[in-house]
Amino acid sequence: MAVDDIQKTAYVNESEQSVQGLPVPAELPPTTIWGKFLDKIKLDSSNSERRSNEDLDPVPWERRTWRWYNLALYWISDAFSPSGWRAASSLMEIGLSWRWSLFNIALANILIAVIVTFNSHPGARYHVCFPVFSRVPFGFYFSYVTVFMRMVTGIFWYGIQTYTGAECVRSLLFAIWPSFRNFPNALPASANIESNFLISWFVYFMLCVPVHLIRVENTRWYFVFKCAIVPVVGFAIMGWTVTAAQALPGPSLFAQGSTISGAKFTWAFMSALYSNMGGGSTFATNASDYSRYTRREYSILFQLFALPFSNTLMAVMGVVGAAGTLKLYGQILWDPLLLIDHWTSPRGRAAAAFCAIAFIISQIGQNISANSIAAANDLNCLFPKYINIRRGQIIAALIGAWALTPWNILTSATAFLSFMSGYSIWLFSIAGILFSDYWLVHKLKYDVRELYNPHGIYRYNKWGFNWRALVAFTCGWVPLLPGFINSINPKINVGTGMQRLYYLGFFYGFFCAALVYWVLCYFFPQQETYVEAVLPPGNPLEMDEEEVIDGVEVGSSGSDYAVEKKD
């Protein structure tokens, strides 16, 4: 293969090549205001036939800049946040001891790390994001349903995490200007937000906007920056509370054991485990959104350690910090922002300001890594002609932070909050089907060119959906629905059995959907989808004509795409 051929990184559909040389009818300019607007914002890189653009195409070599340590730092960066600090609080409130709470958190993150690692392999191998490779198991058009579901989750939690970010800014303003605590409120009680918090909200949002404009492959530098600051602050707060509280008399949080036992303890533990795993359900589906920027497949293996270790360590800091506040202030302060708000001396305010800045940096990074980029990839897939990842992040931020008015959701729409918290019953079923299709059914072999062909092998039928995935998806979440309804409205009695099945939501949803999908594909295979793997181009500067990329030999037909060598 010629080097010049290899250096081409944009995908060229065979259908495009077949029509070269034919006369192309002139496209009439739009005449309506809306048509002119759409024509103005149309992406130069968009391709209507493939329904793709530059950000949706396989990542070219020069943009695959993530190394194994970038993925590790990504997860460390995500863990060190105010929400990670208070992770053990809800578990201890339902009766678990601090030891069992930390064990629960560690186990949940280990299980999530395993799923994330498996489901990030398509991205590391084929360099495509979740919305693209989900077309294989679900079908070209049915995949849009799963993409939309994950987009809703990302936008919603962006708004909720923005609330925490605004709290970080408010703590910073409290430390710099103590009078800001008494800032006059000009908003009515029905607004569910006060003027000083609305100012903090706006400041935090404006701080987020520039970071949203960073290209995904370059966000690794932000995560490195965050990891250099936030863990230091976490250890400093923990060290201060231990030093300040060790000589004080009073009750100790570490002396408290579990207040429940027997079957009640077992099901409380399982309920907490499912709740902790639910926070990672988005990652279980969108892992490829980041792994697609890696150059080596083995880079994803370091997530197995970084994800559970960092989240458990942050929870340990929270428990130690809470134990210290019990002696210092006579109450348990699980929120680190409430803790630093108690530092009102001149030196204390300086320390509080530094900690608040670190938590702002932390919260921006977490909101981007967990929510905005995921939602942006989904919007990019749904509207590839007009929306790329950068535009998608801004749209997701505006909807999540402002249109949804998260302050109303957190203060008055508790049922809706419970609904979104239980949204993982759908995401885990999707994750199970993704796992089953890639590892068990197609055995790592996709044709990346067909992923962009609306009329190709992954269309399955004229409606563009794979009925096997639909059946498996339904089996994965429908039996959990009664328990899910009870979690939203406890007044609705669905029986103890249904409640406990819901507590096993991850194990049932993921493995049931995966198993049903594999069985259906085994007995009713779609033969044309069983192909040899076709990968995007590799490094053009390190390849000869017979070079091998990630175990796949480059073909000699003039295509940029590497075709798996048959034995």
Residue pairs with C-beta under 8 A, 6 or more apart in sequence:
1 543
1 545
1 554
1 555
1 556
1 558
3 540
3 543
5 558
5 560
6 537
6 538
6 540
6 543
6 554
6 560
7 540
8 537
8 560
9 60
9 61
9 62
9 536
9 537
9 560
10 54
10 57
10 60
11 50
11 52
11 57
11 58
11 448
11 449
11 452
11 536
11 560
12 560
13 47
13 49
13 50
13 449
13 452
13 453
14 449
15 49
15 453
16 49
29 39
30 36
30 38
30 39
38 386
41 386
42 385
42 386
43 53
43 54
43 384
43 385
43 386
43 387
43 388
45 53
45 54
45 55
45 388
46 52
46 53
46 384
46 385
46 386
47 53
47 384
48 385
49 454
50 452
50 453
50 454
51 384
51 385
51 452
51 454
52 384
52 452
53 380
53 384
53 385
53 388
54 388
55 377
55 380
55 388
55 389
56 129
56 131
56 132
56 380
56 381
56 384
57 452
58 126
58 127
58 128
58 292
58 448
58 536
59 127
59 128
59 217
59 292
59 293
59 536
60 536
60 537
61 295
61 537
61 538
61 539
61 540
63 215
63 217
63 293
64 127
64 217
64 292
64 293
64 294
64 295
65 217
65 218
65 220
65 293
65 295
66 217
66 220
66 290
66 291
66 293
66 294
66 295
66 299
67 294
67 295
67 296
67 299
68 294
68 296
68 298
68 299
68 301
68 302
69 302
70 220
70 223
70 224
70 294
70 299
71 290
71 291
71 294
71 299
71 300
71 302
71 303
71 306
72 302
72 303
72 305
72 306
73 220
73 223
73 224
73 227
73 306
74 220
74 223
74 290
74 306
74 369
75 303
75 306
75 307
75 310
75 311
76 223
76 227
76 231
76 306
76 310
77 223
77 226
77 227
77 230
77 362
77 365
77 366
77 369
78 84
78 310
78 365
78 366
78 369
78 370
79 307
79 310
79 311
79 313
79 314
80 226
80 227
80 230
80 231
80 234
80 310
80 314
80 362
81 164
81 230
81 314
81 359
81 362
81 363
81 365
81 366
82 164
82 167
82 168
82 335
82 336
82 337
82 359
82 362
82 363
83 161
83 164
83 366
84 311
84 314
84 315
84 318
85 234
85 314
85 315
85 317
85 318
85 321
85 334
85 335
85 336
86 318
86 334
86 335
86 336
87 105
87 276
87 311
87 314
87 315
87 318
88 98
88 101
88 102
88 105
88 315
88 318
88 319
88 322
88 334
89 318
89 322
89 332
89 334
90 272
90 275
91 100
91 101
91 104
91 105
91 272
91 276
92 98
92 101
92 256
94 260
94 268
94 271
94 272
95 258
95 259
95 260
95 264
95 265
95 268
96 104
96 258
96 260
96 265
96 268
96 269
96 272
97 256
97 257
97 258
98 253
98 254
98 256
98 319
98 323
100 258
100 269
101 272
101 315
101 319
102 312
102 315
102 316
102 319
104 269
104 272
104 273
104 276
105 276
105 311
105 312
105 315
106 308
106 311
106 312
107 273
108 273
108 276
108 277
108 280
109 276
109 280
109 307
109 308
109 311
109 312
110 308
111 277
111 506
112 277
112 280
112 283
112 284
112 307
112 308
113 303
113 304
113 305
113 307
113 308
114 304
115 280
115 284
115 431
115 435
115 510
116 280
116 283
116 284
116 287
116 303
116 307
117 287
117 300
117 301
117 303
117 304
118 435
118 438
118 439
119 284
119 285
119 287
119 288
119 431
119 434
119 435
119 438
120 287
120 288
120 290
120 291
120 300
120 303
121 291
121 297
121 300
121 438
121 444
122 128
122 133
122 288
122 434
122 438
122 446
123 129
123 130
123 133
123 287
123 288
123 289
123 290
123 291
123 292
123 294
124 288
124 291
124 292
124 294
124 296
124 297
124 299
124 300
125 297
125 444
125 535
125 550
126 133
126 292
126 446
126 448
126 451
126 535
126 536
127 292
127 293
127 536
128 288
128 292
128 448
128 451
129 286
129 288
129 289
129 292
129 377
129 381
130 147
130 150
130 285
130 286
130 287
130 288
130 289
130 374
130 377
130 434
131 143
131 147
131 377
131 378
131 380
131 381
132 381
132 451
132 452
133 288
133 434
133 438
133 446
133 451
134 143
134 146
134 147
134 430
134 434
135 143
135 451
135 458
136 437
136 438
136 442
136 446
136 451
136 458
136 529
137 433
137 434
137 436
137 437
137 438
137 441
137 466
137 469
137 517
138 145
138 146
138 433
138 465
138 466
138 469
138 470
139 458
139 459
139 460
139 461
139 463
139 464
139 465
139 466
139 469
140 453
140 454
140 456
140 458
140 459
140 460
140 464
141 454
141 459
141 463
141 464
141 465
142 463
142 464
142 465
142 466
142 469
142 470
144 381
144 382
146 285
146 430
147 378
147 381
147 382
148 378
148 382
149 423
149 426
149 427
149 430
150 282
150 285
150 286
150 374
150 375
150 378
150 427
150 430
151 374
151 375
151 378
151 379
151 382
151 396
152 423
153 281
153 282
153 374
153 420
153 423
153 427
154 282
154 286
154 370
154 371
154 372
154 374
154 375
154 378
154 396
154 400
155 371
155 375
155 396
155 399
155 400
155 404
156 400
156 404
156 420
157 282
157 370
157 371
157 400
157 420
158 367
158 371
158 372
158 375
158 396
158 397
158 400
158 401
159 399
159 400
159 401
159 404
159 406
159 409
160 406
160 409
160 410
160 417
161 363
161 366
161 367
161 370
161 371
162 201
162 204
162 205
162 208
162 367
162 400
162 401
162 406
163 201
163 406
163 407
163 410
164 363
165 204
165 208
165 360
165 363
165 364
165 367
166 197
166 200
166 201
166 203
166 204
167 200
167 337
168 204
168 337
168 356
168 359
168 360
168 362
168 363
169 200
169 201
169 203
169 204
169 207
169 356
169 360
170 180
170 196
170 197
170 200
171 337
171 340
171 341
171 352
171 355
171 356
171 359
172 352
172 353
172 356
172 357
172 360
173 180
173 196
173 199
173 200
173 203
174 180
174 181
174 341
174 352
175 340
175 343
175 349
175 350
175 352
175 353
175 356
176 349
176 353
178 344
178 349
180 196
181 196
183 195
183 196
183 199
184 195
185 194
185 195
185 196
186 195
187 193
187 194
187 195
187 198
192 407
192 408
192 411
192 412
193 201
193 407
197 407
201 401
201 407
204 360
204 363
204 364
205 397
205 401
205 402
207 360
207 364
208 364
208 367
208 368
208 397
209 394
209 397
211 219
211 222
211 364
211 365
211 368
212 368
212 372
212 390
212 393
212 394
212 397
213 390
213 393
214 222
215 389
215 390
216 289
216 290
216 293
216 373
216 389
217 293
219 368
219 369
219 373
222 365
222 368
223 365
223 369
225 361
226 361
226 362
226 365
229 358
229 361
230 358
230 359
230 361
230 362
232 358
233 354
233 355
233 358
233 359
234 314
234 317
235 317
236 355
237 317
237 321
237 336
237 339
237 340
237 355
238 317
238 320
238 321
238 324
240 324
241 320
241 321
241 323
241 324
241 325
241 328
241 339
242 320
242 324
244 324
244 328
245 323
245 324
245 325
245 326
245 327
245 328
248 327
248 328
249 327
250 326
250 327
250 330
251 326
251 327
252 323
252 326
252 327
253 319
253 322
253 323
253 326
253 332
254 323
258 265
260 268
267 500
267 503
270 500
270 503
270 504
271 503
273 506
274 424
274 502
274 503
274 504
274 505
274 506
275 421
277 424
277 428
277 506
278 421
278 422
278 423
278 424
278 505
278 506
281 423
281 424
281 427
281 428
281 431
282 370
282 371
282 374
282 427
283 370
284 427
284 428
284 431
285 427
285 430
285 431
285 434
286 374
286 377
287 300
289 373
289 374
289 377
290 369
290 373
291 299
291 300
294 300
295 539
296 550
297 550
318 334
318 336
321 333
321 336
321 339
322 332
322 333
322 334
325 331
325 332
325 333
325 339
326 332
328 342
329 342
333 339
333 342
336 355
336 359
337 356
337 359
340 351
340 352
340 355
340 356
341 352
342 348
343 349
343 351
343 352
368 393
371 396
371 400
372 393
372 396
372 397
372 400
373 389
373 393
375 392
375 393
375 396
375 400
376 387
376 389
376 390
376 391
376 392
376 393
376 395
376 396
377 389
377 392
378 392
379 387
379 391
379 392
379 395
379 396
380 387
380 388
380 389
380 392
387 395
400 406
409 416
409 417
410 417
415 488
415 489
418 487
418 488
419 488
421 487
422 484
422 487
422 488
424 505
424 506
424 509
425 476
425 477
425 480
425 481
425 484
425 502
425 505
425 509
426 473
426 477
428 476
428 505
428 506
428 509
428 510
428 513
429 472
429 473
429 476
429 477
429 509
429 510
429 512
429 513
430 473
430 513
431 510
432 472
432 476
432 509
432 510
432 511
432 512
432 513
432 514
432 517
433 469
433 472
433 473
433 476
433 513
433 514
433 517
435 510
435 514
436 472
436 513
436 514
436 515
436 517
436 518
436 521
437 469
437 517
437 521
438 444
438 446
440 514
440 518
441 517
441 518
441 521
441 522
442 529
442 530
444 533
445 530
445 531
445 532
445 533
445 564
446 531
446 533
446 534
447 457
447 531
447 532
447 533
447 534
448 534
448 535
448 536
448 561
449 456
449 534
449 561
450 456
450 457
450 458
450 531
450 534
451 458
453 459
454 464
457 526
457 528
457 529
457 531
458 529
460 466
460 467
460 526
460 529
461 467
466 526
468 517
468 520
468 521
468 524
468 526
469 517
471 516
471 517
471 520
472 512
472 513
472 514
472 516
472 517
472 520
473 513
475 512
475 513
475 516
476 508
476 509
476 510
476 512
476 513
476 516
477 509
477 513
479 501
479 508
479 512
480 501
480 502
480 505
480 508
480 509
482 494
482 495
482 498
482 502
483 494
483 498
483 499
483 500
483 501
483 502
483 503
483 505
484 502
485 492
485 494
486 492
486 493
486 494
486 498
486 499
486 502
487 502
501 508
532 563
532 564
532 566
533 552
533 563
533 564
534 561
534 562
534 563
534 564
535 549
535 550
535 552
535 561
535 562
535 563
535 564
536 560
536 561
536 562
537 560
537 561
537 562
538 547
538 549
538 550
538 554
538 562
539 549
543 549
543 554
545 554
545 556
546 553
546 554
547 553
547 554
548 554
548 565
549 562
552 562
552 563
552 564
552 565
553 562
553 563
553 564
553 565
554 562
554 563
555 561
555 562
555 563
